[in-house]
Amino acid sequence: MILAKVHTTPKQRDEFRLLVAIRFACLMALAKGHTDPMDCPRVQARCAELVKHFAYHHPSPAFYRQFIRHTGELGLNFSLRFTEPQQGLYGKVMVWRNEQAATNVHPLQLTQAEQPT
């Protein structure tokens, strides 16, 4: 969803704006030296905006498929998960940095071809 080029509904456009703000805050947190993006007050503020948005609006089906009850990618370096509230209005957002490659991708190894003599 975050990398989609066409957002067909106003709901998706609102979610896209909030997700891009979180991703940018995460990038800024790394630039400022935070190892965990959730330690940065800017990231926490952006996540609070997303939580507040979902307290009063239902998520789009695309957001639900990617981020609710699942861990979805927030760009190449970050992951986001939204946990729905068990009680009350406010859910919980967790953002973290991806330290390693996905487990279902085979790592490529470069080998040098022999030089003909």
C-alpha positions as CSV (number, residue, x, y, z in Angstrom):
1,M,0.0,0.0,0.0
2,I,2.7,2.5,0.9
3,L,4.3,2.1,-2.5
4,A,1.1,2.1,-4.5
5,K,0.9,4.8,-7.2
6,V,-2.9,5.0,-7.5
7,H,-5.1,5.5,-4.4
8,T,-8.7,5.1,-5.5
9,T,-10.5,6.3,-2.4
10,P,-10.1,9.3,-0.1
11,K,-9.6,6.8,2.8
12,Q,-6.6,5.3,1.0
13,R,-5.2,8.8,0.4
14,D,-5.5,9.7,4.1
15,E,-3.8,6.4,5.1
16,F,-1.0,7.0,2.5
17,R,-0.3,10.5,3.9
18,L,-0.1,9.1,7.5
19,L,2.2,6.2,6.5
20,V,4.5,8.4,4.5
21,A,4.8,10.7,7.5
22,I,5.7,7.7,9.7
23,R,8.3,6.5,7.2
24,F,9.9,9.9,6.9
25,A,10.0,10.3,10.7
26,C,11.7,6.9,10.9
27,L,14.3,7.9,8.3
28,M,14.9,11.1,10.3
29,A,15.2,9.1,13.5
30,L,18.0,7.0,11.9
31,A,19.7,10.1,10.7
32,K,19.7,11.4,14.3
33,G,21.2,8.2,15.6
34,H,18.3,6.3,17.0
35,T,18.7,2.6,16.6
36,D,15.0,1.9,17.3
37,P,12.7,4.3,15.5
38,M,10.1,4.0,18.3
39,D,12.5,5.8,20.6
40,C,12.1,9.0,18.6
41,P,9.4,11.4,19.8
42,R,8.7,12.4,16.1
43,V,7.9,8.8,15.2
44,Q,5.8,8.4,18.3
45,A,3.8,11.5,17.4
46,R,3.2,10.3,13.8
47,C,2.1,6.9,15.1
48,A,-0.3,8.6,17.6
49,E,-1.8,10.4,14.6
50,L,-2.4,7.1,12.8
51,V,-4.0,5.6,16.0
52,K,-6.2,8.6,16.4
53,H,-7.3,8.3,12.7
54,F,-8.3,4.7,13.2
55,A,-10.2,5.5,16.4
56,Y,-12.7,7.4,14.3
57,H,-12.3,5.9,10.8
58,H,-12.3,2.3,9.6
59,P,-9.2,1.2,7.7
60,S,-9.4,0.6,4.0
61,P,-9.4,-3.1,2.9
62,A,-5.9,-2.6,1.5
63,F,-4.6,-1.3,4.8
64,Y,-6.4,-4.1,6.6
65,R,-4.7,-6.7,4.4
66,Q,-1.3,-5.4,4.8
67,F,-0.9,-4.0,8.4
68,I,-3.7,-5.3,10.7
69,R,-2.9,-8.7,12.3
70,H,0.2,-8.7,9.9
71,T,3.5,-7.1,9.7
72,G,3.7,-5.0,6.6
73,E,6.6,-3.3,5.0
74,L,6.9,0.5,5.4
75,G,9.4,1.0,2.6
76,L,12.6,-1.1,2.3
77,N,14.0,-0.6,5.8
78,F,11.0,-0.5,8.2
79,S,8.0,-2.6,9.2
80,L,4.7,-1.6,10.7
81,R,2.0,-3.5,12.5
82,F,-1.3,-2.1,13.8
83,T,-3.0,-4.0,16.6
84,E,-6.7,-3.4,16.9
85,P,-8.0,-2.3,20.3
86,Q,-9.5,-5.1,22.4
87,Q,-11.4,-2.5,24.4
88,G,-11.9,1.2,23.8
89,L,-11.1,3.2,20.7
90,Y,-7.3,3.3,20.4
91,G,-5.2,0.5,18.9
92,K,-1.4,0.2,19.0
93,V,1.2,0.9,16.3
94,M,4.6,-0.7,16.3
95,V,7.4,0.3,13.9
96,W,10.8,-1.3,13.8
97,R,13.8,-1.4,11.5
98,N,14.4,-4.4,9.3
99,E,17.9,-5.6,10.1
100,Q,18.1,-8.5,7.8
101,A,16.8,-9.7,4.4
102,A,13.5,-11.6,4.2
103,T,13.7,-15.3,5.0
104,N,11.9,-16.4,1.8
105,V,14.5,-14.8,-0.5
106,H,17.6,-16.8,-1.4
107,P,20.8,-14.7,-1.0
108,L,22.8,-14.4,-4.2
109,Q,26.5,-15.1,-4.1
110,L,28.8,-13.5,-6.5
111,T,31.5,-15.7,-8.1
112,Q,34.1,-14.6,-10.4
113,A,34.4,-16.4,-13.8
114,E,37.7,-17.9,-14.6
115,Q,39.8,-16.0,-17.0
116,P,40.7,-17.8,-20.3
117,T,44.4,-18.3,-20.7
